[in-house]
């Protein structure tokens, strides 16, 4: 004896936010039912586990049917199959495209290829996010990437328009696309301390200033790729360390600008030459794709680490000297 | 050649990829009507083709216009091989043939394929130019309006109710033709869909002709059904009520009131398929070559409802002698009453069947209700030899209708209302059922002449009520002096017995009406109609269901039919007993919207009775349920019984509280009652052998009210009591009913959610009756629980029009399908109403009566014509009001306004082209408000392409918080879906879920294309699901229907109607003061 078929179809499609989240998180129906029971919805509504199971299955089925529409959010608005109020549509899309920071850190800058997808089970074990959810997030990245890759115009705007995402989420996706396109290395151990939001901020800066779209607002507006000409020109920065006069001029300009604005000013001033050399070297190499990939690791290795090493050294010396100094 | 059909193919979108190589499609469209086909150009390599075709013109007879659908096929062009079909759209152009319905079909319609489902959408424009028909020998019936709504549609007024119309057409089922063996499933499905489309068109046309013959212009309560008889063919049959309707200009004061209020002008709808145990045996043995089995059912014990019943198992062909025949009916009232009744009766007797598919009536139409009448017969199907002469099927239904008629007569009634017919087919056995409510109707809608207004006037004194349940007597005289009909209080009049109390057709307890104290009422009343809005009700109502499952031996042919015939009476009797017990358990005394469905399978019979229980103030308070054991010696047994008794009493008390049933205590003063004062006790007998026993010999009661005794001397009864007590109560905040609205709830919000839920349950072999019963009952209960859970966000809410359909698709499978609407209401109002809901309703009713009246008076004053109804002046007056108000409506954008004016111009042109259009309709067209709105709605939808307009669906005849301003035509769609990849589509649930969603989508799209924003009186009449999981296959057929309408939110109307409202409030206050 068993229920062979059990469906519920509303003229307005009924979707429970909580169940939707469980579905997105990749829970199986049975696990979702367990979570819901623990959540106390049964007592609230005088329902039985059986009712909960039926409801969960039904909702899951609805989401599965909606999923192909969510792949093209613009279609959700003018499809006829499901009657969903606009605010619900927005919720569905936003949540479907939401991602876990811990997941995105794992794939950020990686090629969004089949190979990467195959490794998702490792990511899943590592992050504790279900494989199903990992796949959805990965596929979302890939889908957005594919659509905006060849599009002209501002990246964030393109994403927002094609996927109907809220502003912040669109910016995050822009960062992901940008990182994936330029294959920035983010997985090295030395970069582990950086959060996705740190990278997203950097990506925003790079998109706004270093891409083709940033330079000229004409037809050839491409936000995804770094401006090659610009990178070429960066080579010329070498003069800042080779030419003594320019080095001094640079130093004085930077110092004037930063004086009183940072509490490590003195250290910076003292080590300006080394720091400047690190930066200029990174900049000069950016014309090579390989070095673009290592941009962040280089920044850490060649600038932040020496600088913080220096800070550490200076700090210790300073305290020692202060201690040793007896007048 | 009186018509020109024009179609234009605009564009497509979301088309499927048909060419794997390019991931694109080279689509073109074939437009076919009758035998003429046009093609668009191929639009290469696009999933969103823009054809922008020329207008394809079909010059056709209007007969064909009615019968044929416009068939649009989207194909993928293939240079080397045959073109692949993407899918089809069938467009019913009937709505365009009626001047008052839609004028154009325009919008995105889903492209449907029976194997793949919806595959993209197509944007089309369809128009019809009808040439002036000089009406010689008409084969067509263009212009007759059809409504599924089982009441007079809002925004119309009934001038005449002509009566019953029926028709059936038969054909061979393409699925069973020899050619089906060699064609693809797709071709077969499409042949079937097309055939049914054609047959429905033909049926509608034929019914329309009958209506025209009767002098009507509309069919209300149109109910069309398919009988898939398998090998023996396909029957499409329809019944309805022919009326002459007149459009009310849309801003009448009466209609400005809240539609969910119980205004007397309010119409309700209940396509009850209700049946009730026939007491009088059915006539048998048709003299056709067809073998047939008829059965006779008997009511072994009391008939607690007022149904005709024979008191024993005797099989007779005629109604029992001594039952109220037509003649005896007159004895009840005074001479005037008798005279009036005879008048009505003669008006009705001219008709073959005095049946009405209406379930709700204009005020004053329904005078008395006798009780449920029903008839069933078991037939053996045989191949339909000559499709052009469907006589055998006709004869079958004729038999049943005759029987219904005689049942009604036996109850002293001359009419049957809330009438419906249904079938259940299993292999070659077919059960035909018909049921309705015997009633006495007022003649005022059935005679020629301008009675309407005068009657409305005559109603005026009726509005003078004192609050509470008693009415002022004075009004009787004044209205009677007008001499048109007997006038009864609207609150209780319909409960008064129509039959002769000295010659009651069945044992019943009569008392004086608890409202007016002048007429007799029965103790319990069962009906198939909606609760009349003006009825005095105490507390709230609730859904009551009786469920029964009985095993049956497998048999073939005639033997099988005999077995079924023998089982049916027991089934009905037990259902009836259950209903009665559950009604008492809830402390209620009347059932409305009763619908008994009996479904037959190979090895079992299913019975499901659904109704809405209420406490009618006019009827006596129901007694409790008393349990009696047969062996009182055993102490533990005694204890057991007393425990159970306590449980039952507790439940009754709890229910009374839950449903707020606290009738005003009335002093029991039975004057001159022919019924012996110690009330007759009734007892329920469990075994069939005792069935003819009379019950009065055993008086087990302790008090007056304990009129119902349940003996638990056998296991069946234990099971019964168990079933009684296991019905779980509805969770807090939920109410449920299967009628249009719930008494006691008025403050509906605009939040509605229509839904369909289907469950199929697989049984184990070798179950006992009891086991089966329990499973079936649990299935229904669990389904309800799931619904409550799903809709929990809408609390407080009421599930209205809960319509259960059961079927046995295969051996060991039970299928239950539910369609209903959940409607939220305002809680505060509820609490307030809780205390004096009855009173409130009454006051409301009075107020609105006044509003309506006021209009009539106004109309008279303005026109002072001898025949105010047909006076165009009154209407034009209103029309000009309307246009003045419309100017204050803020159109959202200038563009909208432009489009509305353009459309208006077009419409005017259209009207002129149409030629003979009634004054009223041209008036209506001239009002810019409704038309303007519709256009702005549509233009937004069709061409912006950005979002889809919301289309509401509801099984009710109204939309809360909104006013229906236009009926755009009937929606009657039939779809087949088949799959050979069941697992891939998510199993049976995934398959059906998608299909139902697709059906909804197609209904919405067609309504939107007609210019509507809602479908009312929606119902899913058929959902036949077949699966073969081993072959990974499934097939499903769905038939849905409803009325496409255009509504406007009342809030939007408010600004326009403030003036009117204040005026009416003023007058109604005055009326209340008197």
Interface residues (C-beta under 8 A of the other chain):
Chain A: X1 X2 X3 X4 X5 X6 X7 X8 X9 X10 X11 X12 X13 X14 X44 X45 X46 X47 X48 X50 X51 X52 X54 X55 X57 X58 X61 X62 X64 X65 X75 X77 X78 X79 X80 X81 X82 X83 X85 X86
Chain B: X13 X14 X108 X110 X118 X121 X731 X732 X753 X754 X755 X756 X757 X758 X759 X760 X761 X762 X763 X764 X775 X782 X785 X786 X787 X788 X789 X790 X791 X792 X813 X815 X945 X946 X947 X948 X950 X951 X952 X953 X986 X988 X989 X990 X992 X993 X994 X996 X997 X998 X1000 X1001 X1004 X1005 X1025
